[in-house]
Structures are given as structure tokens and as C-alpha cells.
Amino acid sequence: MLADLTIDLSGLNCPLPILRAKKALAQLQSGQMLATTCTDPATPTDFAAFCRQTGHELVESTANNGKFHFIIKKR
């Protein structure tokens, strides 16, 4: 799946990954996709809650070797 914007949030701990994702989403138009890579183990729960609260769609959430990858579709 191709994202319109990709950001690497590796090394950042809560709440910075969410805050940086929110800032990145503000640059996108409705329907565009943001891809993120994170290392904070709390991010799967945080990103799911963030999307539920803001109305963005969490299209994909995967984990591999201590890295978490998310694709979020802007509402």
C-alpha cells in the first residue's frame, strides 16, 4: 500500500509519536495516507485510540523485529 507521506518516529516515546503523526496528518488532504514507523511498544494501543478518537482510519498495523508500522488514512 502506497502512502502519500512517510515519517520515521523511531526512538521517540509517548506522547511524541502521536503528536508528530497528528502534525503530519495536518499536511494531508482527506483520504490521503500516512505511513509511520515507531519503536515505542505502547504505540499500537496509542495509535488505535488516536484513530478512534479523531475519526482517522487505521488501515494497517504491523510489528516486525521491535518496529511498529502503521498506515493511517486521513478522515
C-alpha positions as YAML, in Angstrom:
chain: A
units: angstrom
residues:
- id: 1
  name: MET
  ca: [0.00, 0.00, 0.00]
- id: 2
  name: LEU
  ca: [1.45, 3.35, -1.01]
- id: 3
  name: ALA
  ca: [1.41, 6.23, 1.44]
- id: 4
  name: ASP
  ca: [1.29, 9.89, 0.50]
- id: 5
  name: LEU
  ca: [3.65, 10.75, 3.36]
- id: 6
  name: THR
  ca: [6.04, 8.54, 5.36]
- id: 7
  name: ILE
  ca: [7.61, 9.51, 8.68]
- id: 8
  name: ASP
  ca: [10.07, 7.64, 10.90]
- id: 9
  name: LEU
  ca: [9.25, 8.04, 14.58]
- id: 10
  name: SER
  ca: [11.80, 5.50, 15.79]
- id: 11
  name: GLY
  ca: [13.37, 6.34, 19.14]
- id: 12
  name: LEU
  ca: [10.51, 8.58, 20.25]
- id: 13
  name: ASN
  ca: [8.43, 7.70, 23.30]
- id: 14
  name: CYS
  ca: [4.87, 8.58, 24.22]
- id: 15
  name: PRO
  ca: [3.40, 11.09, 23.52]
- id: 16
  name: LEU
  ca: [5.79, 12.21, 20.76]
- id: 17
  name: PRO
  ca: [4.84, 9.60, 18.11]
- id: 18
  name: ILE
  ca: [1.18, 10.61, 18.32]
- id: 19
  name: LEU
  ca: [1.97, 14.32, 18.33]
- id: 20
  name: ARG
  ca: [4.26, 14.01, 15.29]
- id: 21
  name: ALA
  ca: [1.69, 11.88, 13.46]
- id: 22
  name: LYS
  ca: [-1.01, 14.46, 14.20]
- id: 23
  name: LYS
  ca: [1.23, 17.20, 12.80]
- id: 24
  name: ALA
  ca: [1.97, 15.13, 9.68]
- id: 25
  name: LEU
  ca: [-1.73, 14.37, 9.13]
- id: 26
  name: ALA
  ca: [-2.46, 18.11, 9.19]
- id: 27
  name: GLN
  ca: [-0.39, 18.41, 5.98]
- id: 28
  name: LEU
  ca: [-2.51, 15.83, 4.14]
- id: 29
  name: GLN
  ca: [-5.83, 16.10, 2.37]
- id: 30
  name: SER
  ca: [-8.83, 13.97, 3.30]
- id: 31
  name: GLY
  ca: [-8.37, 10.40, 2.03]
- id: 32
  name: GLN
  ca: [-4.58, 10.58, 1.84]
- id: 33
  name: MET
  ca: [-2.41, 8.07, 3.69]
- id: 34
  name: LEU
  ca: [0.31, 8.50, 6.31]
- id: 35
  name: ALA
  ca: [2.81, 5.71, 6.98]
- id: 36
  name: THR
  ca: [4.76, 5.68, 10.24]
- id: 37
  name: THR
  ca: [7.48, 3.54, 11.77]
- id: 38
  name: CYS
  ca: [7.78, 3.52, 15.57]
- id: 39
  name: THR
  ca: [9.79, 1.69, 18.22]
- id: 40
  name: ASP
  ca: [7.79, 2.60, 21.36]
- id: 41
  name: PRO
  ca: [5.96, -0.60, 22.46]
- id: 42
  name: ALA
  ca: [2.94, 1.50, 23.52]
- id: 43
  name: THR
  ca: [2.28, 2.80, 20.00]
- id: 44
  name: PRO
  ca: [-0.10, 0.03, 18.83]
- id: 45
  name: THR
  ca: [-2.50, 0.91, 21.63]
- id: 46
  name: ASP
  ca: [-1.86, 4.65, 21.29]
- id: 47
  name: PHE
  ca: [-2.42, 4.78, 17.52]
- id: 48
  name: ALA
  ca: [-5.60, 2.68, 17.75]
- id: 49
  name: ALA
  ca: [-7.01, 5.04, 20.40]
- id: 50
  name: PHE
  ca: [-5.88, 8.12, 18.46]
- id: 51
  name: CYS
  ca: [-7.67, 6.95, 15.31]
- id: 52
  name: ARG
  ca: [-10.84, 6.05, 17.23]
- id: 53
  name: GLN
  ca: [-10.92, 9.48, 18.87]
- id: 54
  name: THR
  ca: [-10.11, 11.54, 15.77]
- id: 55
  name: GLY
  ca: [-12.04, 9.62, 13.12]
- id: 56
  name: HIS
  ca: [-8.97, 8.73, 11.05]
- id: 57
  name: GLU
  ca: [-8.83, 5.15, 9.78]
- id: 58
  name: LEU
  ca: [-6.08, 2.83, 10.99]
- id: 59
  name: VAL
  ca: [-5.67, 0.93, 7.72]
- id: 60
  name: GLU
  ca: [-2.73, -1.22, 8.76]
- id: 61
  name: SER
  ca: [-0.88, -2.01, 11.98]
- id: 62
  name: THR
  ca: [2.05, -4.45, 11.89]
- id: 63
  name: ALA
  ca: [5.02, -5.30, 14.08]
- id: 64
  name: ASN
  ca: [8.37, -6.70, 12.99]
- id: 65
  name: ASN
  ca: [11.63, -7.01, 14.97]
- id: 66
  name: GLY
  ca: [10.71, -4.35, 17.54]
- id: 67
  name: LYS
  ca: [9.41, -1.89, 14.95]
- id: 68
  name: PHE
  ca: [5.77, -0.98, 14.57]
- id: 69
  name: HIS
  ca: [4.39, 0.15, 11.23]
- id: 70
  name: PHE
  ca: [1.10, 1.99, 10.83]
- id: 71
  name: ILE
  ca: [-0.81, 3.31, 7.86]
- id: 72
  name: ILE
  ca: [-3.43, 5.90, 8.69]
- id: 73
  name: LYS
  ca: [-5.99, 7.28, 6.25]
- id: 74
  name: LYS
  ca: [-6.95, 10.87, 7.00]
- id: 75
  name: ARG
  ca: [-10.66, 11.45, 7.52]
...
